[in-house]
Structures are given as structure tokens and as C-alpha cells.
Amino acid sequence: MKKLAFLLFLTTTTLIVSCSSDDDAPFVADETLIPGEWSLTETRSENGRASATIGGLPVNGDYSVTGRDYTATATFTESTSENEPNIVAGSGGFILVANFTIPFQDPIEVKQNVTELIGTSEWTVNGNTLSVTVQQETTSNEITSLTEQSMTLKIAVDEEITVEFGAETIIASVTGDQFITLAR
């Protein structure tokens, strides 16, 4: 459950982009800003698409993911020894709200209470990629914005998920971009 909750945490979010005339240089994350306690402040998805076969018929639609009632925090601790990993510990949760739009159907809204974010996991940074290992599975997240007060992560989603739909088990293909914004 912790793995699923963390995946939902990381696969839901918001993108903050600052534009000005002097923004010609590419963004480079300063990983020294990551250690510390961060609170989840916003989640959002962009360009969400889902497709599946239901009752023998292909079904395609759009989805969006947001969150609310955030109590989730993540504390990133930097290792003091070369032989020890960096640790991230999460607590709290949020309500995940997913909206699906399928042609010729009423929109579908699904809410899930994510009660526990994550347990204790390892984290690393390579360039603008923050990788988190939960139960021996590593998820890579693009750091799109990082300041002393705010961090925004992006995940490109391209996966298959299994959904119980009445008596039928459906395998859906899901693509899109998920964003998460954390603040101190």
C-alpha cells in the first residue's frame, strides 16, 4: 500500500514555470536545496489519455488528476557517509481526485483517500532527475523547478494499469504528465 500511495503521490501534481526574457539558460537543479521537510501543496496532471477494451469495444478518453486536503509531508535527509544512502520519509496523506472523460458518456469522478504517503525510502539526484526507491522499485522524477521554498517534480506516465469494472477486469493504457509541488 505504501508503494501505491507513493506512486499516487509522485504521479499526481502541478507545474510551476517562470518565464522572463532572461530565462535562456536551461534549468539546472541545485541538489543541495533538497534536504529538509517538504509539504505537499498541489498535485495535477496534464495531457492525460487512457485507452482500454471494455466488453470487446475499444474505449479512449482523457483523464485529469488533482488532490485536496493535503496533510502529506516528505523529509529528505542527506547521508553523512559515502556508504549510506540518502533517506526520504513521508507521512500524512491527501485525497486524490481523478476525472475521466469518455466520448458519449457522462464524466466519471473517482476519489481515493491516500492515508499514508510513504514509509522510509532512498533518494538520489542525477542532474535534474530525482530518483526515489520504494520497496526495491525506483521511480525517476524530473525536477522542473527548485528553490529554497518550492520544488516541482514531473513524471512522464506511460504504463498499463488493471482496473476492476463491475465483473470485468480491464487493462488500461495510461499516458500523460503528472506534477507534484512541494513547499517548505
N, C-alpha and C positions, 0 to 999 in steps of 0.2 A: 504494500500500500504506500510505503514511503517513496518508493521508486516512481509509482504512478503520480503521487502528489507532487513530487519534484518535477517530473516531466510536465505536468499541467502548469506548475509554477513557471517553468522555463519556457513552455510553449505558448504562454499567453502574455500580451503586453502592449507597450506604446513606444513610438519612435519620436524622439525629440531631435530635430535638426535645426541648427542655427545657420542662417545664410547671411553673408555680407560680402562686400566687394573684395575683402582681403582674405577670403576663405579658399584661396587657390591651392594651398598646400594640403596634401592628404592628411586625414586624421590619424594620429598615432597615439595609442593608449599608453598612459603613464601608469604601469602596474603598481607603482608604489602608493597610488591613491586607493587601491582596492582594500587592503586590510582595514578592519573595523566593522561596526554594526550598521547594517542597512535595513531599511523598512521598505516593504513592497508598497508602492504608491499607485501603480497603474499597470494594467495589462491590456493588450489589444492585438488583433490580427489584421493583416492586410492581404488582399488577393486570395482569400480562402476559396478553394474549389474542392468538391467531393464528388466522387462517382462510384456507383455500385450497380449490381444487378439485383432487382427485387422482383420476385415472382416471375423470373425469366425475362424481365424487361430492364433495359439499361436506364438508369436514373442518374442525372447530373444536376448539380446545384452549387450554390455559393454558401459559404458559412462565414460567420464572424464570431470572435471570442472576446469577451470583456470580463472584468472582475469587479467586485464591490465588497464592502465590509472587510477591508484589509486589516488583519492583525498579524500578518506574517513578517518575520524578520529573518535575516541571514547574517551571521557573524563570520567574517573571513579572518582567519588567523594565519599569519605568515610564520613558517617554520624558522626556528633559531639554529637548526642544524642541517647540514647538507644531506644527511642520511634520513631525515624525517620529512614527510610531506606537509604541504600547506593544508590546513583544515578549514572546512566551512560547516557550520552548524546552524540548522534552521529550526524555527519554532513558529507556532501560530498558524493561521490559515487565511482563507478568503472564500467568497462564493464565486464560483466560475459560472458564467452565463454564456451559453453557445446558442446562436441563432442560425437556423438552416433555411434557405430559400430554394425551393424546388419548383420548376415551372408547373403551372396549373394546380398548385397546392397552396393551402394556407401556410404561412411561415410557421416553423416549429421552433419553440424556445425550450432549451434544456438547462436546468440549473443543477449544479453539484456543489455541495458544501465540502471544500477541501479543508479538513480539520487539522491536519498535521502536514507541515511543509516538507521537511526532510529531517533525517537524523544527522549523524556526523558523516561527512564525506571529504574527499580530497579535491583540491583545485590547483590548476596551473594556468599560466598565461604564456602564450607564444605570439608575439606581435599584437594584433587586435583580436586574438581568439582566446576566450576564457573557456577552459575545459573543466568539467566537473564530473567526477567519477562516483556514481552511486551504485552500490551492490555490484561492483566489477563491470559496470557499463558506463562508458564515457560519453557525455553529451558536449558538443562544441557549440559555443555561442559567440557570435560576432559582437565585439564591443563597439557600438556605434557612437557612443558619447560617454565621456568620463571626466568628471570634475571632482573637486573635494566634496561637493554636496549631492551629486547626482550621477547615476550610472544607468545607461540604457543598453540592453542586450537584445540581439536579433538572432532568431533561429529560422533557417530555411527548412520548412517541413515538406517532406516527400516520403510518405510511408503508407502502409496498409494497416487498417485497424479492423478489429472484429466487433460487430455490434449485434446485440440481440434485438430483433424486431419482431415482436409477437412470438410465434412459434418458430420463426426462421432466424438462422444465424447468417449475417451478412458480412462480407468482407468488402470494405470501402477503401478506395484510394483517396488519400487526402494530401493536398498540396497548399502552399501558401507561406506567408512570412508571419512569424509570431514575435512580439516585442514585449519586453518587461522593463519597467522603470523602477529603480530603487533610489531611496534618498536617505540621507543621514538625519 
